[in-house]
Amino acid sequence: MNHSKELNIGVLLYGVGHHQAAWLEEDSSINEFITIEYYENLARIAERGKLDAVFFADSQAFPAYSATELPTSYFDPLIALTAMSKVTDNVGLVSTISGTFNNPFTSARQLLSLHHITKGRAGWNLVTSMTHREAQNHSMSELPGRTVRYKKADEFAAVMDQLFESWSLEHYKPDRINKEIIKNESIQPFNYKGHNFQIKGPLTLPLGKAGKPVAMQAGTSMEGVALAAKYADAVYSVSWNLKQAKAYRNKLNEAIKASHRPEANIKVFPGLVTYVGRTKEEAWKKKLKLDGLLPIDSTLDQLEFFIQRDTTSWDLDEKVPPLPSVEEFTGPIGRYQTVLEIIEDKNPTVRELIGYLSAGGGHLTLIGTPREIVDEMEKWMNEGVADGFNLMPPTLPGGLEDFVDLIIPEMQNRGLFRKDYNGETFREMLALY
């Protein structure tokens, strides 16, 4: 079957895999993941699979001094991506940027530098950050409130666009006869004065033929979705099932209609965790092996945080006891809703529930053969809730290699994915014109 529409696939790089027990496997990359060669290898695998992008999440703080919690990455994402760009030719390179802590001039300069170095392969994911520990590394006693952070992020995004567009290569026309390098009259300060930032401008390097770096967003709150509607080219979303995916798409569509660009076509990339095998049994074996390595105490602690209940009396191999409805729940609502959806869909034991939550924490999780997995991916595309997926492999590099070697060929055979790169820039690959 040939489709006129193809899916976009990116991969979120996180430690040695998104499953909390990935590092405990005998053949894990735990000793390699602090080297740049490890990330260069992941970028090469992604490019071998013709993936659209590699994406770094980021945290501005060391983990909470836990012996079992890995940092998101030891490297600054932009510097790691620059190294990775030199061993690849096509794959997009997306860095997380915090609007709460970063300086727009520095961020715009770094991103546009990467964009020039890679001839148009850079993207950025704007976040507002999440923890007081991060704030305390940036001369703050605690993280500002959500409203304050999102107002600052809105201003940050607006200034970034002004900086990116402050001048272009068209103004760079060395003229030996008239002894003029740059058409200076076209490049003027824009003198931005806002609540959080005062920037004279312009940027120190021009916008090239590839245009601006691709703007991504990942917030699921009302503020996050409103921010995406105003500035994003594409969004990363969290959806366990089609019901949640449809609700998110509707929420985004409403926010776009209410924004200053009601005709915007923002691509949606839900997170995707896959356990794939040549048989269903082989796929389940991979999942159960990882789940069997989980440190039960810390995973139960995480579950208690999600559901705000004591689990010490629960039997791991019995079904999950009844939980309050969403309306009765007083804690963080998003993750709790996902827990309830997993229970409704899978009717799991406690042990099975923490297994699902331990890899990605509630994203779409597909276990089976390439055909079974691609069937579901195609269904999400046809339902209009996914323009592609943000792959979250349970293990790295193994889970990424499995996806590239087993799932990508099945997608290609159905006309759902490119057989070769079809654009020179990241923006072209995502068909963002």
Wavefront OBJ file of the C-alpha trace (Angstrom):
o trace
v 0.000 0.000 0.000
v 1.436 3.393 -0.952
v 0.612 6.444 1.108
v 0.917 10.027 -0.005
v 1.653 10.799 3.649
v 4.767 9.608 5.446
v 5.488 9.570 9.148
v 8.367 11.511 10.715
v 10.467 9.676 13.292
v 12.861 11.225 15.790
v 14.624 9.636 18.744
v 14.893 11.078 22.248
v 18.356 10.266 23.587
v 18.305 9.545 27.301
v 21.103 7.826 29.212
v 21.403 4.185 28.166
v 17.673 3.867 27.483
v 14.310 5.051 28.787
v 13.638 1.956 30.897
v 14.790 2.562 34.466
v 16.523 -0.819 34.586
v 18.319 -0.471 31.217
v 21.659 0.230 32.881
v 21.422 -2.999 34.910
v 21.520 -5.276 31.862
v 24.816 -7.125 31.493
v 25.442 -5.681 28.031
v 24.312 -2.119 28.853
v 26.316 0.921 27.719
v 26.612 2.309 31.237
v 30.401 2.640 30.980
v 30.291 4.242 27.525
v 27.514 6.780 27.892
v 29.822 9.394 29.393
v 31.819 9.523 26.133
v 31.001 11.569 23.041
v 31.711 8.470 20.931
v 28.589 6.887 22.461
v 26.392 9.724 21.186
v 28.158 9.830 17.824
v 27.323 6.131 17.431
v 23.625 6.768 18.264
v 23.522 9.558 15.676
v 25.015 7.228 13.051
v 22.397 4.533 13.836
v 19.607 7.138 13.542
v 20.989 8.269 10.194
v 21.312 4.683 8.961
v 17.566 4.359 9.617
v 16.875 7.649 7.775
v 15.353 9.089 10.969
v 14.387 12.748 10.975
v 16.136 13.776 14.158
v 18.039 13.011 17.319
v 16.731 15.002 20.270
v 18.281 15.798 23.653
v 16.148 16.473 26.695
v 18.122 18.345 29.325
v 18.272 19.118 33.009
v 20.181 22.024 34.509
v 20.922 20.107 37.717
v 22.574 16.912 38.837
v 20.018 14.282 39.945
v 18.916 14.317 43.576
v 22.104 12.577 44.689
v 20.494 9.221 44.018
v 22.743 6.234 43.465
v 20.359 4.800 40.859
v 19.273 7.870 38.889
v 21.255 8.812 35.798
v 21.730 12.383 34.633
v 19.809 13.051 31.417
v 23.211 13.579 29.811
v 26.579 14.654 31.113
v 27.074 16.865 28.067
v 25.668 20.224 27.138
v 23.241 19.266 24.336
v 24.365 21.927 21.855
v 28.015 20.960 22.195
v 27.240 17.229 21.946
v 25.051 17.834 18.876
v 27.827 19.832 17.207
v 30.188 16.860 17.650
v 27.470 14.491 16.371
v 26.921 16.707 13.328
v 30.438 15.988 12.105
v 29.812 12.225 11.827
v 26.416 12.601 10.085
v 25.150 14.323 6.957
v 21.359 14.437 7.140
v 19.761 13.722 10.508
v 18.179 16.690 12.325
v 19.760 17.831 15.602
v 17.380 19.117 18.304
v 18.502 20.667 21.578
v 16.411 21.534 24.617
v 16.684 25.210 25.631
v 15.321 26.544 28.928
v 13.527 29.868 28.635
v 13.671 30.163 32.431
v 17.474 30.140 32.733
v 18.973 30.892 29.322
v 19.906 34.198 27.766
v 18.174 34.661 24.376
v 21.142 36.321 22.655
v 23.522 33.513 23.634
v 20.991 30.799 22.795
v 20.132 32.299 19.393
v 23.804 32.691 18.558
v 24.629 29.092 19.529
v 21.630 27.599 17.710
v 22.160 29.602 14.546
v 25.866 28.658 14.646
v 24.879 24.959 14.741
v 22.366 25.635 11.945
v 25.123 27.130 9.757
v 27.652 24.415 10.633
v 25.137 21.717 9.648
v 23.637 23.557 6.637
v 20.184 23.712 8.178
v 19.835 20.687 10.471
v 19.239 22.420 13.836
v 16.074 22.500 15.937
v 15.266 23.546 19.479
v 12.762 22.523 22.108
v 11.714 25.379 24.389
v 11.037 24.353 28.009
v 10.319 26.227 31.239
v 12.249 23.742 33.471
v 10.849 21.833 36.420
v 12.869 21.778 39.639
v 14.142 24.029 42.407
v 17.530 22.286 42.128
v 17.884 23.661 38.602
v 16.912 27.172 39.744
v 19.534 27.028 42.496
v 22.242 26.632 39.828
v 21.103 29.913 38.277
v 21.214 32.304 41.230
v 17.588 31.662 42.228
v 16.450 30.324 45.594
v 13.576 28.433 43.980
v 11.877 27.906 40.636
v 9.488 30.742 39.742
v 5.788 29.830 39.545
v 4.270 28.353 36.384
v 2.606 31.609 35.243
v 5.845 33.572 35.641
v 7.854 30.905 33.783
v 5.458 30.777 30.857
v 5.301 34.558 30.502
v 9.090 34.592 30.389
v 9.131 31.712 27.862
v 6.704 33.623 25.629
v 8.987 36.650 25.698
v 12.033 34.405 25.170
v 10.510 32.827 22.035
v 9.510 36.210 20.605
v 13.021 37.627 21.103
v 14.640 34.504 19.637
v 12.626 35.025 16.437
v 13.704 38.688 16.286
v 17.335 37.685 16.759
v 17.196 34.913 14.141
v 15.622 37.294 11.622
v 17.640 40.403 12.484
v 19.666 40.129 9.263
v 20.409 37.610 6.543
v 23.137 36.473 4.162
v 21.581 38.708 1.513
v 23.126 41.645 3.361
v 26.597 40.105 3.219
v 27.918 41.303 -0.135
v 31.637 42.084 -0.051
v 32.301 44.847 -2.572
v 36.038 45.427 -3.134
v 35.507 48.342 -5.513
v 33.481 50.374 -3.016
v 35.377 48.893 -0.091
v 32.198 47.700 1.629
v 31.804 44.234 3.179
v 28.273 44.385 4.574
v 25.265 46.526 3.605
v 25.257 48.148 7.014
v 22.216 50.343 6.466
v 20.091 47.163 6.304
v 21.359 45.802 9.607
v 20.082 47.879 12.479
v 19.579 47.391 16.231
v 15.998 46.445 17.045
v 16.220 47.677 20.666
v 13.943 45.149 22.344
v 12.774 46.228 25.803
v 10.588 43.739 27.638
v 9.828 42.680 31.189
v 12.602 40.051 31.330
v 14.981 40.956 28.504
v 16.522 44.112 27.087
v 18.426 43.392 23.873
v 19.847 45.930 21.444
v 20.554 43.485 18.582
v 21.180 42.524 15.890
v 22.621 38.996 16.164
v 26.287 38.512 15.291
v 25.611 36.105 12.418
v 23.057 36.105 9.616
v 20.092 33.936 8.814
v 21.051 31.583 5.977
v 19.146 30.031 3.096
v 17.878 27.250 5.430
v 15.784 29.741 7.414
v 15.309 29.592 11.172
v 16.059 26.465 13.241
v 12.908 24.347 13.650
v 10.995 25.344 16.810
v 9.609 22.512 18.962
v 7.571 22.528 22.175
v 6.631 19.828 24.668
v 4.324 21.365 27.274
v 0.977 19.640 27.884
v -0.507 22.205 30.294
v -2.870 24.882 28.958
v 0.009 27.391 29.130
v 2.334 25.002 27.307
v -0.152 24.328 24.530
v -0.857 28.066 24.149
v 2.893 28.727 23.846
v 3.193 26.011 21.178
v 0.268 27.481 19.254
v 2.056 30.836 19.083
v 5.590 29.756 18.165
v 6.102 26.022 17.473
v 6.567 24.237 14.155
v 6.042 20.878 15.865
v 5.221 19.520 19.329
v 6.225 16.482 21.354
v 3.214 15.061 23.196
v 2.444 12.459 25.865
v -0.391 10.040 25.078
v -0.820 6.522 26.396
v -3.741 5.715 24.084
v -5.849 7.114 21.231
v -8.303 8.713 23.648
v -5.567 10.833 25.203
v -4.013 11.540 21.790
v -7.325 12.837 20.417
v -7.886 15.007 23.485
v -4.408 16.537 23.086
v -4.887 17.174 19.363
v -8.225 18.880 20.027
v -6.686 21.025 22.765
v -3.857 22.064 20.428
v -6.269 22.830 17.572
v -8.346 25.067 19.862
v -5.221 26.914 21.013
v -4.093 27.435 17.403
v -7.505 28.891 16.497
v -7.220 31.320 19.419
v -3.641 32.351 18.524
v -2.338 35.062 16.165
v -1.731 32.379 13.494
v -5.009 30.431 13.279
v -3.948 28.759 9.997
v -0.780 27.212 11.496
v -0.225 23.519 10.810
v 1.750 22.272 13.811
v 3.032 18.708 13.570
v 2.381 16.411 16.540
v 4.895 13.733 17.575
v 3.691 11.539 20.478
v 6.319 9.681 22.477
v 6.653 5.993 21.506
v 8.184 3.108 23.474
v 8.667 -0.091 21.430
v 9.653 -3.635 22.315
v 9.950 -5.411 18.976
v 10.794 -8.997 18.072
v 10.459 -11.281 15.092
v 7.715 -12.952 17.130
v 5.382 -11.521 19.783
v 6.997 -13.869 22.349
v 10.451 -12.499 21.551
v 9.208 -8.919 22.031
v 7.584 -9.732 25.385
v 10.738 -11.516 26.503
v 12.719 -8.282 26.009
v 10.214 -6.321 28.093
v 9.931 -8.873 30.905
v 13.708 -9.202 31.147
v 14.017 -5.450 31.761
v 11.041 -5.338 34.138
v 12.594 -8.177 36.131
v 15.664 -6.024 36.827
v 13.695 -3.115 38.277
v 14.584 -2.040 41.822
v 11.104 -2.524 43.329
v 11.446 -0.022 46.193
v 12.301 2.972 44.024
v 9.705 2.117 41.362
v 7.010 1.814 44.044
v 8.147 5.184 45.427
v 7.610 6.655 41.952
v 4.156 5.072 41.734
v 3.252 6.482 45.166
v 4.258 9.939 43.939
v 2.090 9.573 40.804
v -1.009 8.351 42.691
v -0.426 10.032 46.107
v -1.142 6.781 48.001
v 0.765 4.395 50.245
v 1.447 1.091 48.410
v 3.236 -0.826 51.188
v 0.304 -3.202 51.743
v -0.136 -3.940 48.022
v 0.678 -7.394 46.645
v 2.911 -7.004 43.578
v 1.263 -9.891 41.746
v -2.355 -8.940 42.452
v -4.418 -6.509 40.407
v -4.064 -2.812 41.255
v -6.516 -1.866 44.045
v -9.288 0.651 43.175
v -8.100 4.268 42.903
v -10.034 7.554 43.250
v -11.486 9.126 40.099
v -9.703 12.041 38.461
v -12.305 14.405 39.975
v -11.449 13.196 43.511
v -7.659 13.353 43.000
v -5.777 16.313 44.483
v -2.206 15.755 43.175
v -0.550 16.357 39.756
v -3.328 15.392 37.387
v -1.617 14.576 34.064
v 0.372 11.540 35.138
v -2.471 10.315 37.358
v -4.849 10.294 34.382
v -2.309 8.185 32.487
v -2.081 5.691 35.371
v -5.870 5.319 35.318
v -5.827 4.809 31.530
v -3.160 2.072 31.805
v -5.235 0.308 34.477
v -8.377 0.532 32.332
v -6.632 -0.662 29.151
v -4.442 -3.439 30.590
v -6.037 -4.459 33.919
v -2.475 -4.983 35.189
v -1.012 -6.395 38.360
v 0.955 -3.904 40.442
v 4.170 -5.379 39.031
v 2.914 -4.980 35.454
v 1.824 -1.395 36.113
v 5.246 -0.303 37.351
v 6.758 -2.089 34.345
v 4.715 0.080 31.970
v 5.529 3.251 33.914
v 9.248 2.470 34.133
v 9.889 3.078 30.414
v 8.828 6.573 29.491
v 6.304 6.967 32.300
v 3.104 6.608 30.301
v 3.781 7.141 26.594
v 2.306 4.904 23.893
v 3.930 1.499 24.476
v 3.848 -1.100 21.680
v 5.019 -4.688 22.159
v 5.073 -7.173 19.297
v 6.206 -7.888 15.769
v 7.072 -5.134 13.264
v 3.722 -5.704 11.538
v 1.734 -5.350 14.785
v 3.636 -2.233 15.852
v 3.364 -0.493 12.471
v -0.366 -1.348 12.335
v -0.880 0.762 15.456
v 1.413 3.578 14.289
v -0.505 3.727 11.003
v -3.798 3.801 12.899
v -2.649 6.839 14.901
v -1.618 8.567 11.682
v -4.964 7.797 10.009
v -6.850 9.048 13.094
v -5.100 12.402 12.644
v -3.386 12.385 16.047
v 0.224 11.681 14.971
v 2.289 13.188 12.160
v 5.136 11.042 13.412
v 6.590 9.767 16.663
v 9.324 10.665 19.143
v 10.978 7.306 19.732
v 11.936 6.487 23.348
v 13.897 3.213 23.137
v 13.830 1.140 26.356
v 17.561 0.476 25.841
v 20.250 2.358 23.931
v 21.721 1.573 21.512
v 19.906 -1.818 21.355
v 16.316 -0.533 21.280
v 17.195 2.023 18.588
v 18.927 -0.643 16.479
v 15.850 -2.879 16.834
v 13.631 -0.060 15.562
v 15.935 0.727 12.632
v 16.476 -2.919 11.621
v 12.948 -4.307 12.171
v 10.335 -1.539 12.216
v 11.695 0.915 9.639
v 11.705 -1.714 6.811
v 8.065 -2.570 7.604
v 7.167 1.141 7.449
v 9.069 1.542 4.172
v 7.309 -1.465 2.623
v 3.947 0.219 3.332
v 5.034 3.587 1.944
v 4.841 5.115 5.439
v 8.485 6.165 5.667
v 11.172 7.440 3.313
v 13.720 5.084 1.777
v 16.250 7.883 1.563
v 16.572 11.424 2.819
v 14.333 13.697 0.788
v 15.522 17.146 1.769
v 18.712 18.996 2.585
v 17.454 20.685 5.762
v 15.556 19.547 8.844
v 12.730 21.929 7.923
v 12.432 20.314 4.481
v 12.422 16.803 5.969
v 9.474 17.750 8.179
v 7.769 19.426 5.188
v 7.633 22.759 7.063
v 7.588 25.457 4.429
l 1 2 3 4 5 6 7 8 9 10 11 12 13 14 15 16 17 18 19 20 21 22 23 24 25 26 27 28 29 30 31 32 33 34 35 36 37 38 39 40 41 42 43 44 45 46 47 48 49 50 51 52 53 54 55 56 57 58 59 60 61 62 63 64 65 66 67 68 69 70 71 72 73 74 75 76 77 78 79 80 81 82 83 84 85 86 87 88 89 90 91 92 93 94 95 96 97 98 99 100 101 102 103 104 105 106 107 108 109 110 111 112 113 114 115 116 117 118 119 120 121 122 123 124 125 126 127 128 129 130 131 132 133 134 135 136 137 138 139 140 141 142 143 144 145 146 147 148 149 150 151 152 153 154 155 156 157 158 159 160 161 162 163 164 165 166 167 168 169 170 171 172 173 174 175 176 177 178 179 180 181 182 183 184 185 186 187 188 189 190 191 192 193 194 195 196 197 198 199 200 201 202 203 204 205 206 207 208 209 210 211 212 213 214 215 216 217 218 219 220 221 222 223 224 225 226 227 228 229 230 231 232 233 234 235 236 237 238 239 240 241 242 243 244 245 246 247 248 249 250 251 252 253 254 255 256 257 258 259 260 261 262 263 264 265 266 267 268 269 270 271 272 273 274 275 276 277 278 279 280 281 282 283 284 285 286 287 288 289 290 291 292 293 294 295 296 297 298 299 300 301 302 303 304 305 306 307 308 309 310 311 312 313 314 315 316 317 318 319 320 321 322 323 324 325 326 327 328 329 330 331 332 333 334 335 336 337 338 339 340 341 342 343 344 345 346 347 348 349 350 351 352 353 354 355 356 357 358 359 360 361 362 363 364 365 366 367 368 369 370 371 372 373 374 375 376 377 378 379 380 381 382 383 384 385 386 387 388 389 390 391 392 393 394 395 396 397 398 399 400 401 402 403 404 405 406 407 408 409 410 411 412 413 414 415 416 417 418 419 420 421 422 423 424 425 426 427 428 429 430 431 432 433
